[in-house]
């Protein structure tokens, strides 16, 4: 059946009803997430009417689209004619909560938070147990790295928007991630200089070793263990069978496999630690 244009008077009523329902659902939060199905049931609209309602409000920037059939709407009536655009952290928190995901922010947003980088992140990277890949959500760019739920941890919650607490990887976990995901972030050898920055903080070093034990693979443990040892830091608490590490040799930094070999950690020292520490390097990737 061909869909007929809704009279303007009725459109205004539908607009009001949808925003009012979003405010009721928000329960005092600055936003709410609405799906096509619940709006159809609540407002008594057809699929075509609901789709057109969402499309119209989205085109007017009065609500934002998360994905097909799912929108984030304001938790209070915005000033007439004003654009409503929630922050990327509000969009992320609301969507992750809606998915029931375990998650935490890593990558450039975390590097900047801990002053390892001065770049302004254009893309927010999120470790989580539900999504994978690069996505545009609510007018914001995200990269989702899917990992097992048991590997979500060692994070700190920061108040970003009002009382909204956003989980970021802790300082030690952020450095660990910079080594573990160096192929994604391009953060070696810079991450080694960050280890040097926390070398005198026993709590941070203890947590970095804890991250190796909880989340590390052979390559990450070998690289971090080798570098900690070079910094004269006790690595005896790293729980790994050294024989398993040395089955494969890993270059200290991605690239050439030429250089002295450390059999204890299974590392090819293709760049001297002295040279690595001589210059502080920050990640160059804009889409970390």
PyMOL commands that set and color helices and strands:
alter all, ss='L'
color gray80, all
select helices_A, chain A and resi 8-26+36-43+47-59+88-99+108-113+149-151+171-180+182-185+190-197+202-215+218-230+242-245+273-278
alter helices_A, ss='H'
color red, helices_A
select strands_A, chain A and resi 31-35+63-67+70-74+103-106+124-128+133-137+140-146+155-161+164-169+250-251+260-262+267-269
alter strands_A, ss='S'
color yellow, strands_A
deselect
rebuild
show_as cartoon
